[in-house]
Amino acid sequence: MTEAFFDYPKAAAFGRIVPKNRIYEHASVGTVLKDLFVNQVDQIVWMYKLAPETTNLSATKAVSEIQVFGVSLRTGKLDEEVLRAIDRAISFPLIFELSRSGKRKAVAAFKRSSDADPKKWVVGAYFSTDWVSDDGPRQPMPLALNLGGLYDALLTALMPKAVSNEAGEDMQARVARMEEIRAKTREVDRIRTHLAREKQFNKRVAINAKLRAARNDLEHLSGGDPDNATMDE
């Protein structure tokens, strides 16, 4: 999914290393999570600052700036809680570009201010590309009227087609549906496993009925093709 990697404006280039201890301080990181940072993360770089002065796009109430962070990994594994800690520490929407062994992967979660406390952020489920070659092409930055529209476009590029193509849904509704699809996909997998283990005919009939119902629900959520609903956890 190289279409999720963009050629950001040169004026937006930032290139500043973010010390891990700054993340620890601002995200209340405990010992276990610190160990994950140490073992999994090599370096965090603030790559781009997408702001009115660097993009010629006006800010919106919800999105005043967007930051693009590069995270180089020590291994092929990155615990999601590491990304959540960085998201909690930075008071702007974030797009992550992970890198390891000559490959890269874009990751982001829909991030919005809390209805109860506008100073706090709500971070939704993460979605991502597959690993692709680090020297692959980058796409022109999406056209947008403002930073809110740009953020929507950057996130949409990361989302499965089953979620991103539904007309009339705002980003919050799409993310909520994506989380429903993930939960329903796990339910379908559990029922399939149960069916494979069950030997009694009458019980298999009942389990098959549950499986059909769950697959129908998944098909409805994913816009008609349950096979397109599968997402990386």
C-alpha positions as CSV (number, residue, x, y, z in Angstrom):
1,M,0.0,0.0,0.0
2,T,2.5,2.6,-1.2
3,E,-0.3,5.1,-1.8
4,A,-0.3,5.8,2.0
5,F,3.2,7.3,1.8
6,F,3.2,10.9,0.8
7,D,5.7,13.5,-0.5
8,Y,5.2,16.1,2.2
9,P,6.2,19.7,1.5
10,K,9.9,20.6,2.0
11,A,8.8,23.5,4.2
12,A,7.2,21.0,6.6
13,A,10.4,19.0,7.1
14,F,11.4,19.0,10.8
15,G,14.0,16.3,11.4
16,R,14.2,16.5,15.1
17,I,15.0,13.5,17.3
18,V,12.5,13.0,20.1
19,P,14.2,11.7,23.3
20,K,12.4,8.7,24.7
21,N,12.4,10.2,28.2
22,R,10.3,13.1,27.0
23,I,7.7,10.6,26.0
24,Y,8.0,8.9,29.4
25,E,7.4,12.2,31.2
26,H,4.4,13.3,29.2
27,A,2.6,9.9,28.9
28,S,3.2,8.6,32.5
29,V,5.1,5.6,31.2
30,G,5.6,2.8,33.7
31,T,8.5,0.3,34.0
32,V,6.9,-2.4,31.7
33,L,6.2,0.1,28.9
34,K,9.7,1.6,29.3
35,D,11.1,-1.8,28.7
36,L,9.1,-2.1,25.5
37,F,10.5,1.3,24.3
38,V,14.1,0.1,25.1
39,N,13.7,-3.3,23.5
40,Q,11.6,-2.4,20.4
41,V,12.4,1.3,19.5
42,D,15.7,2.5,18.2
43,Q,14.9,6.1,17.6
44,I,12.0,8.5,17.3
45,V,12.2,11.4,14.8
46,W,9.8,14.2,14.4
47,M,9.9,14.1,10.5
48,Y,7.3,16.7,9.4
49,K,5.2,19.4,10.9
50,L,2.1,19.9,8.8
51,A,0.8,23.3,9.9
52,P,-0.7,26.4,8.2
53,E,2.7,28.0,7.7
54,T,4.2,24.8,6.1
55,T,1.3,23.6,4.0
56,N,-0.7,26.8,3.1
57,L,-3.8,25.0,4.6
58,S,-5.8,26.7,7.3
59,A,-6.3,25.1,10.7
60,T,-9.6,23.8,11.9
61,K,-11.0,23.7,15.4
62,A,-10.3,19.9,15.5
63,V,-7.0,19.9,13.7
64,S,-4.5,22.8,14.1
65,E,-1.5,20.8,13.1
66,I,-0.5,17.2,12.0
67,Q,2.8,15.7,13.0
68,V,4.5,12.9,11.1
69,F,6.8,10.8,13.3
70,G,9.4,8.3,12.1
71,V,10.0,5.4,14.4
72,S,13.0,3.1,13.6
73,L,12.6,-0.3,15.2
74,R,15.2,-2.6,16.7
75,T,13.2,-5.7,15.7
76,G,10.1,-6.5,13.6
77,K,7.8,-6.2,16.5
78,L,6.2,-3.0,17.9
79,D,3.7,-3.2,20.7
80,E,0.7,-1.0,20.1
81,E,1.0,0.5,23.6
82,V,4.3,2.1,22.5
83,L,2.4,4.1,19.8
84,R,-0.4,4.9,22.2
85,A,2.2,6.3,24.7
86,I,3.6,8.6,21.9
87,D,0.1,9.6,20.9
88,R,-0.7,10.5,24.6
89,A,2.5,12.5,24.9
90,I,2.0,14.6,21.8
91,S,-1.0,17.1,21.7
92,F,-1.6,16.9,17.9
93,P,-2.8,14.2,15.5
94,L,0.1,11.9,14.5
95,I,0.9,9.8,11.5
96,F,3.7,7.2,12.1
97,E,6.1,5.9,9.6
98,L,7.8,2.8,11.1
99,S,11.1,1.6,9.6
100,R,13.3,-1.5,9.8
101,S,15.7,-3.4,7.6
102,G,15.1,-1.3,4.5
103,K,11.3,-1.5,4.8
104,R,8.7,1.0,6.0
105,K,5.1,0.9,7.3
106,A,2.6,3.7,7.9
107,V,0.4,3.5,11.0
108,A,-2.1,5.9,12.6
109,A,-5.1,6.1,14.8
110,F,-7.9,8.6,14.6
111,K,-7.2,11.0,17.4
112,R,-9.6,13.7,18.7
113,S,-10.1,15.8,21.7
114,S,-12.3,14.4,24.5
115,D,-15.9,15.6,24.7
116,A,-15.5,15.6,28.5
117,D,-12.2,17.4,28.6
118,P,-10.9,19.2,25.4
119,K,-7.4,19.1,26.8
120,K,-7.3,15.3,26.7
121,W,-7.1,13.2,23.6
122,V,-9.1,10.1,22.6
123,V,-7.0,7.7,20.5
124,G,-9.0,5.1,18.5
125,A,-8.0,1.8,16.9
126,Y,-4.8,1.8,14.8
127,F,-4.8,0.9,11.2
128,S,-1.7,0.5,9.0
129,T,-0.2,-0.5,5.7
130,D,1.8,-3.6,5.0
131,W,5.6,-3.4,5.1
132,V,6.9,-2.1,1.8
133,S,10.3,-1.2,0.4
134,D,11.8,2.0,1.9
135,D,12.9,3.2,-1.5
136,G,9.4,2.9,-3.0
137,P,7.6,5.9,-4.5
138,R,5.7,8.5,-2.5
139,Q,2.5,10.0,-3.7
140,P,1.7,13.7,-4.0
141,M,0.1,15.0,-0.8
142,P,-3.7,14.7,-0.9
143,L,-5.6,17.8,-2.0
144,A,-7.5,19.3,0.8
145,L,-9.3,22.6,1.7
146,N,-7.8,22.7,5.3
147,L,-5.8,20.6,7.8
148,G,-9.0,18.8,8.9
149,G,-9.6,17.6,5.4
150,L,-5.9,16.7,5.0
151,Y,-6.0,14.6,8.2
152,D,-9.1,12.8,7.0
153,A,-7.4,12.0,3.7
154,L,-4.2,10.8,5.3
155,L,-6.2,8.4,7.6
156,T,-8.5,7.3,4.8
157,A,-5.4,6.2,2.8
158,L,-4.5,3.8,5.6
159,M,-8.0,2.3,6.0
160,P,-9.3,-0.9,4.4
161,K,-11.6,-0.2,1.5
162,A,-14.4,-1.9,3.4
163,V,-14.4,1.0,5.8
164,S,-13.0,3.9,3.8
165,N,-15.4,3.8,0.9
166,E,-18.7,4.2,2.7
167,A,-20.3,7.4,1.6
168,G,-21.7,9.9,4.1
169,E,-19.7,8.6,7.1
170,D,-17.5,11.0,9.0
171,M,-14.1,9.7,10.3
172,Q,-15.4,9.0,13.8
173,A,-18.2,6.8,12.4
174,R,-15.8,5.0,10.1
175,V,-13.4,4.2,12.9
176,A,-16.3,3.0,15.1
177,R,-17.4,0.7,12.3
178,M,-13.9,-0.6,11.8
179,E,-13.7,-1.6,15.4
180,E,-17.1,-3.4,15.0
181,I,-15.7,-5.2,11.9
182,R,-12.6,-6.3,13.9
183,A,-14.7,-7.6,16.8
184,K,-17.1,-9.4,14.4
185,T,-14.1,-10.9,12.5
186,R,-12.7,-12.3,15.8
187,E,-16.2,-13.8,16.6
188,V,-16.3,-15.5,13.2
189,D,-12.9,-17.0,13.7
190,R,-13.9,-18.3,17.2
191,I,-17.0,-19.9,15.8
192,R,-15.0,-21.5,13.0
193,T,-12.6,-22.9,15.5
194,H,-15.4,-24.3,17.6
195,L,-17.0,-25.8,14.5
196,A,-13.8,-27.5,13.5
197,R,-13.5,-29.1,16.9
198,E,-17.1,-30.2,17.3
199,K,-17.9,-33.8,16.2
200,Q,-21.6,-34.2,17.1
201,F,-23.9,-33.6,14.1
202,N,-26.7,-31.8,16.0
203,K,-24.2,-29.4,17.7
204,R,-22.5,-28.7,14.4
205,V,-25.8,-27.7,12.9
206,A,-26.3,-25.2,15.7
207,I,-22.8,-23.9,15.4
208,N,-23.2,-23.5,11.6
209,A,-26.3,-21.4,12.1
210,K,-24.3,-19.1,14.5
211,L,-21.5,-18.9,11.9
212,R,-23.9,-17.9,9.1
213,A,-25.4,-15.2,11.3
214,A,-22.0,-13.8,12.3
215,R,-20.9,-13.8,8.6
216,N,-24.0,-12.0,7.6
217,D,-23.4,-9.4,10.3
218,L,-19.8,-9.0,9.0
219,E,-20.9,-8.7,5.4
220,H,-23.4,-6.0,6.4
221,L,-20.7,-4.1,8.3
222,S,-18.1,-4.4,5.5
223,G,-20.4,-3.3,2.7
224,G,-21.2,-6.6,1.1
225,D,-17.9,-8.6,1.0
226,P,-16.9,-10.2,4.3
227,D,-13.5,-11.2,2.8
228,N,-12.7,-7.5,2.5
229,A,-13.4,-6.9,6.1
230,T,-10.3,-8.7,7.5
231,M,-7.9,-6.3,9.1
232,D,-4.5,-6.5,10.8
233,E,-4.7,-6.3,14.5
